[in-house]
Amino acid sequence: MTLKTTLKLSAAAASLAILAGCASTSDLEDVRQTAEAAQADAAEARSIAVQAQNTANQAQRDAQSALQMSEQNREEMDRMFERSMQK
């Protein structure tokens, strides 16, 4: 091989190495963007889950309050019935 051919082959190899490096950098950028998107999706899912838990907690408090009011009403109705039976 001549020096000129060797230099051409070296330049071509260097160009391929640079292109391969760019492709790898591009691939890494795609992976980074995918990871960031996944993190954002996970954060959004966590936020939705927290909201759902808060809603469920409020529903349980409301149900407990309704049950307590129902028991109070039943007790009052029992007292009223007992009073009416005594008359």
C-alpha positions as CSV (number, residue, x, y, z in Angstrom):
1,M,0.0,0.0,0.0
2,T,1.1,3.4,-0.7
3,L,1.2,6.2,1.8
4,K,-1.7,8.0,-0.1
5,T,-3.9,4.9,0.1
6,T,-3.1,4.4,3.7
7,L,-4.0,8.0,4.5
8,K,-7.3,7.6,2.6
9,L,-8.1,4.4,4.4
10,S,-7.2,6.0,7.7
11,A,-9.4,9.0,6.9
12,A,-12.3,6.7,6.0
13,A,-11.8,4.7,9.2
14,A,-11.8,7.9,11.2
15,S,-14.9,9.1,9.5
16,L,-16.7,5.8,10.3
17,A,-15.5,6.0,13.9
18,I,-16.9,9.5,14.2
19,L,-20.2,8.5,12.6
20,A,-20.5,5.5,14.9
21,G,-19.8,7.8,17.8
22,C,-22.5,10.1,16.7
23,A,-24.9,7.3,16.3
24,S,-24.1,6.1,19.8
25,T,-24.5,9.6,21.1
26,S,-27.9,9.9,19.3
27,D,-28.9,6.5,20.7
28,L,-27.9,7.6,24.2
29,E,-29.9,10.8,23.8
30,D,-33.0,8.7,22.8
31,V,-32.5,6.5,25.8
32,R,-32.2,9.6,28.0
33,Q,-35.3,11.1,26.6
34,T,-37.2,7.8,27.1
35,A,-36.0,7.6,30.7
36,E,-37.0,11.1,31.4
37,A,-40.5,10.5,29.8
38,A,-40.8,7.3,31.9
39,Q,-39.9,9.3,35.1
40,A,-42.5,12.0,34.2
41,D,-45.1,9.3,33.6
42,A,-44.2,7.6,36.9
43,A,-44.5,11.0,38.7
44,E,-47.9,11.6,37.1
45,A,-49.1,8.1,38.1
46,R,-47.9,8.7,41.6
47,S,-49.8,12.0,41.8
48,I,-53.0,10.3,40.4
49,A,-52.6,7.5,43.0
50,V,-52.3,10.0,45.8
51,Q,-55.4,11.8,44.6
52,A,-57.3,8.5,44.4
53,Q,-56.2,7.6,47.9
54,N,-57.3,11.0,49.2
55,T,-60.7,10.6,47.5
56,A,-61.0,7.0,48.9
57,N,-60.2,8.3,52.4
58,Q,-62.8,11.1,52.1
59,A,-65.4,8.6,50.9
60,Q,-64.6,6.4,53.9
61,R,-65.0,9.3,56.3
62,D,-68.3,10.2,54.6
63,A,-69.5,6.6,54.9
64,Q,-68.6,6.5,58.5
65,S,-70.4,9.7,59.2
66,A,-73.5,8.5,57.4
67,L,-73.4,5.2,59.4
68,Q,-73.1,7.2,62.6
69,M,-76.1,9.4,61.6
70,S,-78.1,6.3,60.7
71,E,-77.4,4.7,64.0
72,Q,-78.4,7.9,65.8
73,N,-81.6,8.1,63.8
74,R,-82.4,4.4,64.6
75,E,-81.8,5.0,68.3
76,E,-84.1,8.1,68.1
77,M,-86.8,6.1,66.3
78,D,-86.6,3.3,68.9
79,R,-87.0,5.8,71.7
80,M,-90.0,7.4,69.9
81,F,-91.6,4.0,69.3
82,E,-91.0,3.0,73.0
83,R,-92.7,6.3,74.1
84,S,-95.6,5.7,71.8
85,M,-96.1,2.2,73.2
86,Q,-96.1,3.5,76.8
87,K,-99.1,5.7,76.1
